[in-house]
Amino acid sequence: MSLGAAFTFAGGIGLFLLGMRLMTDGLKVAAGDTLRQILAAGTRSRIRGLASGVLITTLVQSSSAVIFATIGFVNAGLLTLAQAVGVIYGSNLGTTLTSWIVALVGFDLDLRALAMPCIGIGMGLWVALRQRPAGAVGQAIAGLGLFFLGIDVLRDTFADAGSVDLLESWADRGVSGLLLFLAGGIMLTVLMQSSSAALAVTLTAAAGGLVPLQAAAAMVIGANVGTTSTAAFAVIGATASAKRAATAHVVFNVVTAVVAFAGLPLLLGLVAQISTGLGLAGYVATSLAIFHTLTKLLGLALMWPLTSRMVTWLEGLYRRREDDDLKPRHLDRNIRSTPSLAMEALALELHRVNGIARDQATTAISAEAPEHDALAHDLATLEALQVAIGEFVGGIGGDDREPSISDALVHALRVSQYATDIAERSGELSRLQARVRLDDDAISTAFNGLRADAVELLDQTRVDDRHWDADRLLATRQAFEDSYQALKAQMLRAGTIGTLPARRMATALEVMSALHRIVDQATKAAVYLDRFVRYRVRTAPADAPEPVAKTGESELAPPDPDEEDRP
């Protein structure tokens, strides 16, 4: 191959990869919530998960993107491992569509005549309607045009290349030569990060006479193994659940590759019979598409009865990583480009953050001798999660996200900030509470009652509970405020007549102030979390209740620390 042909070959691959990327990104945006709806409806059983994987891969035209998304769904808690395995199987089966497109369309049609209208119409829609779903569809159409153009360039390159003696000599070396071609398929996929591109190169090279059928079949097996590298990259820094899903993808493809390579002569014999029966004998690209489909079906037949055992085995892996509380459990960078899914994951993480803060505050208020190390650990956890949430929020939807999503994300950041504030106040409360001494029975009873009211209010901040009621929480918050003001006045009167020593009064008021701030921040965190959830499902009513800081206030920002209640 001459230098010019090499550059043309590289350009063809570039066009193919760019087209695949544009198609995938455009279809993902155009599909929007459809992907989540398909998964929600299709993962109730393993067979439905399989169908969902095939369907979604067909929609977005990228098995790698679907595997990335599936791992992200598991990482975000939107799918269980058992559900994800079915989707992974289906995605692997769905990727055979690319082989069939290349085989059936790439050699009998004038692809340039198809490509140019697609590029022109698609780019017109994309430029004119960029912020609308139709713009995303235009992006996908333009990507399809580049996809066809890339196949056309590869086809012409290999058609003019003639035979390559080195490749033919490798193919004649028996098993060792086939292993070299298998390794070549792996390397192509890893370098291009696209099994579809590797398959397109393989099919066009075989159709052009550069690679014998048996060697090309080995390259197809290698491409299936190489695609597992995308899963490996996807789980860097991810949760244990995501790593288990990625491992399931690797196991499926490696087992399939080993069995397919061992039975390569038998499979090729079956391919020849099917091709003859369909009247397609002599069409090398079609034979490879049939071979690719057979290998995936073979892997499915092998792994399907073993799936339950594999899931049980995977559940026991990566346990140590799973126990790290300082890491988010539901946030995954791979789903940030799909805002609806990213918001779903963020809601789950915010519920977790809200729960940690609520439990910590309840412990600090209720325990006579709270464990300060545990409180400090919770504070460190919430501080780390606040940073992670901020980074995740910054990457959702990119520069083109809708204003309503931006508004909702502001609420998310407030929730994480309030949760951290609650943790800080809880630590302060636990230190002060040990120094409180109230000899006056009436004041002591009222003080303990105020603490009990605070615990009751915290229990009502469970936004993820089906009995959650924002109006009830705000009513409880107002009742707490009334009790707080009454006890504060009672203490101040006791201090003026000397029945409550000044030092003890000051300490008790400091405890009450910390308790007041915890209740205030917990109320606002819960209401803002509720509003975030309402934005997420696009059902926020215009009269949603506003968080309140103190009686008579309605501002949304937290009170200035310099304006805390003091005697």
N, C-alpha and C positions, 0 to 999 in steps of 0.2 A: 504494500500500500504506500503510495507516494505521500509526501508531506501535505500536499493540497487535499488529497483524499482524507488524510487523518484529521485535518481541520474541519472538513465537511462533515465527517463522522461525529466529531465533537459538537459541532453546531447542531446536528440532527438530534443528538442526545439532549443538548440544552433546550431545544425547542420542545421536545417531548416532555422533559421535566417541568419546564415552565408552564406548558399547557396543562399538565396534570395538577400542578399547584394552583393555577387559576381556577380550574374546574372544581377542585376540592374546596377551596376557600369560598368560591361563589356559591356552590351548592349547600355548604354548611350554613352560610348566612341566610340564603333563601329558604332553607328548610326550617331554620329557627327552632321553635318549640316542637316542631314535628319530630325531630330526633328523640327528644325526651318522651314525647307521647308514644312513639313506636316502642321505645325501650320499656316504658311503664306498662304498656299493654302486652308486650311480647315476651317479657321475661318471667311470667308467672309459672312457666314450666320450661324444661330444657329444650323441648322441641320448638316452643315458641321463641326461645332465645336464639336457637339456630336460625329460624326463619327471620328474626329481627336482624341478626348479623348479616345474612345474605342481602336482605332488603336495604339496610343502611349502606353497606358497601356498594351496592348497585347505585344508590342515590348519590353518594359523594365520590364514587369512582376512585377510592383509595383504601386498600385494606390497612395500610400503615396508619392513616388518619383514624380509622375506626378502632384499631387496636390502641392507639394513643388515647382516644376518647374513652374507650372502655376501661382502660387502666385508670384514667382520671375519674370516671364514675365510681369505680371501686374505692379509689383513694378518698373521694368525696363522700362516701357512704351512700351513694345513690343506687348502687348495685351490690348484692352479696357476691361472694366468690363463686358460688354454685351458679348463680344467674349469669355472671360474666363469662364463665367457661362456655356456656351455650352460645353466647354472642361471638366469642373468639372462634369457635368451630365454624359458625356461619360466615364470619368474615373471611376466614381462610378459603371457604368454598366459594364465596362471592368474588374473590379476586380472580377467579378463572375467566370472568367476563372480559377482562382486558385481553387475554390470549385470544378469545373468540373474535373480538373486534378487530384485532390485528390480522388474524387469519382470514376472516371472511370479508373484511372491507379493505384491508391494506394492500391487496394484490390484484384486485379485479376492477377497481374504480380509479377514476382520475381524482386523486386526493387533493391536489391543488385547487381543482374546480370546486371541491367541497369546502376547503379550508378558507379561501379568501372571503366568500360571503359570510362565513361564521365569524371570522375576525372582524370584518367591517361592521356587521350588524351588532355583534356582541360589544365591541368597543363603543359604538354609538350609544347603546343603552347604558353602558357602564359610566360613560362620561356625563350623559344627560341626566341620569336618574341614580346617581351614586349613592344617595342616602336612602333609597327605597329598595324594597325586595326585588323590583324589576331590574335595578342596577346590578344586584348580585347575580341575577339570572343572566344578564348581559356579560358579566365577568366569566361565568361558567361557559357561555356560548363561545366567547373569544378564546377561552382555554381549550375548548374542543377543537377549534380551528387550528390552534398551534399544535395540538396533539396530532391531528391529521398531517399537518405540515412536517412535523418531526418524523413521523412514520415514512412519509414520502421521501424525505432526504436520506434516511437510513436505507430504505429499499433501493434507491438509486445508487447509493454508495456501494452497497454489497453487490449489486448487479454488475457494476463495472470493475469489481475487484478481481474477478476470476478466482481460480483455486489458489489455495495457500498450502504449499507442500509441508510446512512445519505442522500445521493443524492436522493434515491428513496423516502424517507420521505419528502424531500423538494418538489419534483415534485408533491406529492399528496396534497399539501396545497392550491391548487387552484391558484387564481390570485397572492396572496402574495408569494407563492412559485415560480411562474414564474417570478415575479419581482426580486427575489433573483438570479435566473439564468441569467436574463437580466443584472443585476448588475455584475454578474460574467463575462459575455462576455465583458462588458465595462472594468473591471479591467484587464482581460487578455490582451486586446488590448493596454491599456495604459501602462502596465508594459513591454510588449514586443515591443511596438511601431510598431506593424505590425498587421493589421487586417487579413492578409493572414495567419500568424502564429496562431492567435486565432481561425480562421476558421478551420485550419488543426487540431488543438487540439480538437475542437468541433466535427468535422466529424469523426475523428478516435475514440474518446471517445464514441460517439453514436453508431458507427459501432461495437465497442467492447462490447456494452451492458451496459456501465456504466451510460449513461444518456438517459432517455426516449426521444422519438422523439419530443414531445411538448416542453420539457425543453430545448433540444438542439436548437430548432427553436428560443426560447427566447434568447439563448446565441448568435445565429447568429444576431438577432436584436441588441443585446448589442454590438457586435463587430462592427456593422455599426456605432453605436453612438460613440464608443471608438476611431474610426479612426479619428474623428474630432480633437482629441488632437494633432495630427501631424500638423494640420493647425494652431492651437493655438500657438504651439512652433515656427512655421515658421515665424510668424508675430511679434515676440518680437523685438521691435526697428525698425520695418518696416514702410513703408509709409502708408498713409490713403488708397490708392488704393489697396495695398496688404491686408490690414485689411478687406476691403470690399469683396475682393475675398474669403478670409478665412471665412467670415461670411456667404457668399452664400453657401459654402461647409457645414458649420454647420447647416444652415437652412434646406438644402435639406435632410441631414441625420436625423435630429431630427424630422422633419415633417413625413418623411418616417417611422421612428421607432414608432412614436405615432400611426399612422394609422395602421401599420402592427401589432402592439401589440394588438390594439383594435379589429382587425379583424382576430386574430390568428386562431380561429377554422375554419373560412371560408377559409382562405388561405391553411390550412393543408388539408381541404376537397378537395380543388382544386388540391393540390399536389398529393393526393391519386388518383384522377381521371387521372391526366396526367401520373403518374407512371404506372398505370394499362394499359393505352392506349399504352404506350411505351414498355410494357412487362417488366418493372423494379420494379414491386410491390415486397416489401420485402427487397429491397436494401435501407437501412436507409441513407447511405451516399449520394446516388443519390437523394433520396427524399429531403435531406437538400440542395443539390446543386440546385434542382428545386425551393425550397422555397426561397433560397437566390436570385435567378434570378427574381422570381416573385416580391419580395419586392422591388428590384431596379426598375423594370418596373412599379410597382405601384407608387413609388415615382416620377418617370419620368412623368407618366400620370397626377399626381396631380400638379406637379410644372410647367410643360411646359406652360400651359395657363396663369400662374401667374408670369412668368418670367419677363415680361416687368415691371409690377408693383413692383416686388422685386428689380429690378435693379434701378428703380427710387427712391425707398426707401433707398437703400444702398448708392446711390450717395449723399444723404443728411447726411450720418453719417461721423464721424471723421473729420469734417471740420477744427477744431482748429489745429489738428496735421498736416494737409495738408499745412497750411499757414507758417510753420516753414521753412524759407529760409536757415537756417544754416545746414539743413539735406539734404543729396543727395536724389534726386527724382527718380533716375533710377538704383542705385546700390543695389543689393540684394545678400547677401552671399550665398543664396541657389542655385544660378546659376553659381557660380565660378568654380564648378567642370566640367562644360561644356564650354570649352573655347570659342567656336564660339558664344554662347549666351552671355557669359560674355563680350566679345569684343563688341557685339552689344549694350549692356547696357552701357558700358563705353563710346562708341562713343556718345550716346545720352547725357550723363552727361558732356562730354567734350564740346559738342556743347552748352550746357547750360552755362558752365563756361566761354566759349569764348564770349557768348552773354552778360553775366553780366559784364565782363571786358570791352567789347566794348562799351556798353551803359554808363558805369561809366566814361570812358575816354571821350566819346563824350559830356557828360554833363559837365565834368570839363573844357573841351576846349571851349565849346560854351557859357556856362552860364556866365553872367557878375557877378552874385553873387550866386555861387553854394551853395547848402545846405551841409555844412560840416558833419552834422550828418548822412545824407544819404550816403555820400561817405565813412564815417567810418563804416557804417553798411555793405556796399558792400565789404569793405576790410575784415571785420570779416567773412562775408559769404564765400569769396573766400579762406581765410586761413583755415576755417573749412572744406570746400570741398576739399582743397588740401590734408589735412590729411586723409579724408575719401577715396579719390581716391588712395592715397598711400597704405592704408590698403587693399583696394579692389584688387589693382594690385598684391599685395604680395600673395594673395590667389588664383589667377587664374591658374588653370591647375596643381598646385602642382609642385613637383620636376621633373615631366616627360614632361613638356610642351615643345613644339617645339621651336627651336632657333628663327624662324621667328616671333613667338608670343612674345618672350622676346624682340626682337628688336622693335617691334611695341609698347610694353608697355613702353619702354624707351621714345619713342615719346610722349606717353600719359602723363608721369610724367613731361616732359618738358613743355607741353601745360599748365598744371595746375600751374607750377612754373612761367611761363611767365605771366599768367593771374593774379597771386598774385602780381608780380612785377608791372604790369600795374596799379593795384589798388593803390599800394603804391605811384607810380609816379603821379597818378591822384590827390591824396590828396595833394602831394607836389606842383603840378602845381596850384591847386585851391588857395592855400595859397599865392603863389608868384604872381599870375596873378593880384591880387587886388592891388599890389604895383607898377605895371608897369605904367610909364608915358612917352609917346613919343610925343614930341611936333613937331618933324619933320614930315611933312605930307607924304613925300615919304617913310620914314622908317616905319611910322605907317601903311600906306597902305600895304606895303610889309609884315609887321608883321601880320596883319589881314588876308592877303592872305595866309600866311603860315599856320595859324590856320585853315582856310577853307580847305586847301589842306590836312591837317591832318585828318579833319572830313571826307573828301571824301575817303581817304585811309582806315580809320576805317570801313566805310560802305562796302568796298570791301573785308573785312575779314570775311564775312558771308559764311563760308565753307559749311553750310547746304543749301545755296541758290542754286537753279538750274542754276543760271547764274554765279556761282563761277568760277573764272579763275585765276589760280596761276600766269601765265605769265603776265596777266594784272596787278595783284597786285604788282609784282616785278617791272614792268615798272613804275607804279605810285610811288612806293617807291624810285626809282632812280630819278624821277622828283622832288619828295619832297627833296631828298638829295641835288640836284643841287640848289634848291631855298633856302634851309637852309644854305648852304655854302656861297651863294651869299649874303644873308641878314646878315649873321655873319660878312663877310668881310666889308659890308656897315656900320654896327654898329661900328666896330673897327676903320674904317676910320673917322667916325663922332666923335668918342671919341678922336682920336689923334689931331683933329683940334678944339676941344672944342665945337662943335655944339650939342653934346650929353654928358651931365655931366657924370663923371665917375661912380657915384653911380647908376644913372639910367641905364647906359649901363650894369653895372654888374648885376643888377636885371633882365633886359631884357634878357641878355645872359643866366642867370639861368633858366628863363622861357623857353627859346628856348631849353636848354639842357634837361629839363624835358620833353618837347614836343617831342624832338628827340628820347629820350629813350622810350617814350610811343609808338611812331610810329614803332621804331625798334622791341620792344618786341611784339607788336600786329602783325607785319608782320611775325615774326618767329613763334608765336603761331599759326597763321593761316596755315602757310606752314607745320609745324609739325603735326597739326591736319589733314590736307589733306593727309599727308604721312601715318598717323595712319589709316585713313579710307581706304587708298589704300592697306596697309598691311592687314587690317581686311578682305577685300574681295579678298585678294591674287591676286591683279592685279597691283601691284606697278611696273611702268616702270623703267627701269634701268637709264633713264635720268631724273628722277624726279627733279625739281628745288631745289636747296639748299637755306636755309635761309641765308640772308646776314645781317651783323651787320652795316657796313659802306661801303662807296664806295671802291671797290677793295678788300673787305674782303669776305671770304667764310667759316670761321670757324663756327661750329655749337653751341659752348658754348656762353652764353651771355657775353657781354663785361665786363671787370673788372670795378667795380664802380670807382676805383681810376684813370681810364683812360678816364673819361667823358670829353666832350669838355669844355674847359675853355678859357677865354680870354687870 
